[in-house]
Amino acid sequence: MRVLYLEMDFLIYQCESLKVKRNISNSLAEKLRNKFNVSVAQKHFPEQKNKFMLGICSVSINLQQLDKLRQRVINYIDNSEHEVEISSINHEIL
Protein backbone atom coordinates (compact mmCIF):
# COMPACT_ATOMS: atom_id res chain seq x y z
CA MET A 1 0.00 0.00 0.00
CA ARG A 2 1.16 3.51 -0.83
CA VAL A 3 0.01 6.77 0.73
CA LEU A 4 0.08 10.16 -1.00
CA TYR A 5 0.38 13.16 1.31
CA LEU A 6 0.06 16.54 -0.35
CA GLU A 7 0.37 19.75 1.67
CA MET A 8 -0.55 22.98 -0.07
CA ASP A 9 -0.43 26.57 1.16
CA PHE A 10 -2.81 29.05 -0.45
CA LEU A 11 -3.08 32.80 -0.73
CA ILE A 12 -6.44 34.49 -1.29
CA TYR A 13 -6.47 37.88 -2.94
CA GLN A 14 -9.10 40.45 -1.99
CA CYS A 15 -10.11 38.62 1.18
CA GLU A 16 -12.01 40.98 3.47
CA SER A 17 -12.71 38.68 6.42
CA LEU A 18 -12.04 35.33 8.04
CA LYS A 19 -15.56 34.27 7.06
CA VAL A 20 -14.76 34.73 3.37
CA LYS A 21 -11.52 32.76 3.80
CA ARG A 22 -13.39 29.95 5.55
CA ASN A 23 -16.04 29.83 2.81
CA ILE A 24 -13.40 29.62 0.07
CA SER A 25 -11.35 26.93 1.84
CA ASN A 26 -14.45 24.87 2.71
CA SER A 27 -15.69 25.04 -0.87
CA LEU A 28 -12.33 24.01 -2.31
CA ALA A 29 -11.92 21.16 0.20
CA GLU A 30 -15.41 19.81 -0.54
CA LYS A 31 -14.87 19.93 -4.30
CA LEU A 32 -11.57 18.04 -3.96
CA ARG A 33 -13.25 15.39 -1.77
CA ASN A 34 -16.07 14.89 -4.26
CA LYS A 35 -14.04 14.99 -7.48
CA PHE A 36 -10.98 12.96 -6.45
CA ASN A 37 -12.20 10.85 -3.50
CA VAL A 38 -9.41 12.09 -1.23
CA SER A 39 -9.25 13.02 2.44
CA VAL A 40 -8.78 16.73 3.07
CA ALA A 41 -7.83 18.54 6.28
CA GLN A 42 -7.80 22.31 6.63
CA LYS A 43 -5.54 24.54 8.68
CA HIS A 44 -6.26 28.22 9.08
CA PHE A 45 -3.97 30.99 10.23
CA PRO A 46 -6.20 33.31 12.32
CA GLU A 47 -3.69 36.15 12.25
CA GLN A 48 -3.63 36.15 8.43
CA LYS A 49 -6.91 36.67 6.59
CA ASN A 50 -5.51 35.65 3.24
CA LYS A 51 -3.67 32.39 4.00
CA PHE A 52 -4.75 28.79 4.62
CA MET A 53 -3.39 25.28 4.18
CA LEU A 54 -4.91 22.03 2.90
CA GLY A 55 -3.56 18.58 3.64
CA ILE A 56 -4.69 16.01 1.07
CA CYS A 57 -4.27 12.23 1.42
CA SER A 58 -5.04 9.20 -0.70
CA VAL A 59 -4.18 5.50 -0.51
CA SER A 60 -3.48 3.15 -3.43
CA ILE A 61 -1.50 0.09 -4.34
CA ASN A 62 -0.21 1.71 -7.53
CA LEU A 63 2.55 4.33 -7.23
CA GLN A 64 1.92 5.73 -10.72
CA GLN A 65 -1.76 6.20 -9.93
CA LEU A 66 -0.89 8.32 -6.88
CA ASP A 67 1.56 10.42 -8.88
CA LYS A 68 -1.10 11.06 -11.55
CA LEU A 69 -3.61 11.94 -8.84
CA ARG A 70 -1.18 14.44 -7.35
CA GLN A 71 -0.75 16.15 -10.70
CA ARG A 72 -4.49 16.14 -11.43
CA VAL A 73 -5.27 17.76 -8.07
CA ILE A 74 -2.69 20.49 -8.65
CA ASN A 75 -3.94 21.12 -12.20
CA TYR A 76 -7.55 21.23 -11.00
CA ILE A 77 -6.75 23.88 -8.40
CA ASP A 78 -4.65 25.92 -10.84
CA ASN A 79 -7.49 25.92 -13.38
CA SER A 80 -10.37 26.35 -10.93
CA GLU A 81 -12.51 29.43 -10.56
CA HIS A 82 -11.58 29.80 -6.90
CA GLU A 83 -9.78 33.04 -6.14
CA VAL A 84 -6.72 31.30 -4.71
CA GLU A 85 -3.07 30.98 -5.61
CA ILE A 86 -0.92 28.05 -4.54
CA SER A 87 2.01 29.55 -2.63
CA SER A 88 3.79 26.28 -1.80
CA ILE A 89 3.43 22.55 -2.37
CA ASN A 90 5.01 19.73 -0.40
CA HIS A 91 4.27 16.14 -1.24
CA GLU A 92 5.40 12.74 -0.17
CA ILE A 93 4.50 9.23 -1.26
CA LEU A 94 5.08 6.69 1.48
Beta strands, then each sheet from edge to edge (+ up, - down):
strand 1: 2-12
strand 2: 39-44
strand 3: 51-60
strand 4: 84-93
sheet 1: 2+ 3- 1+ 4-
end
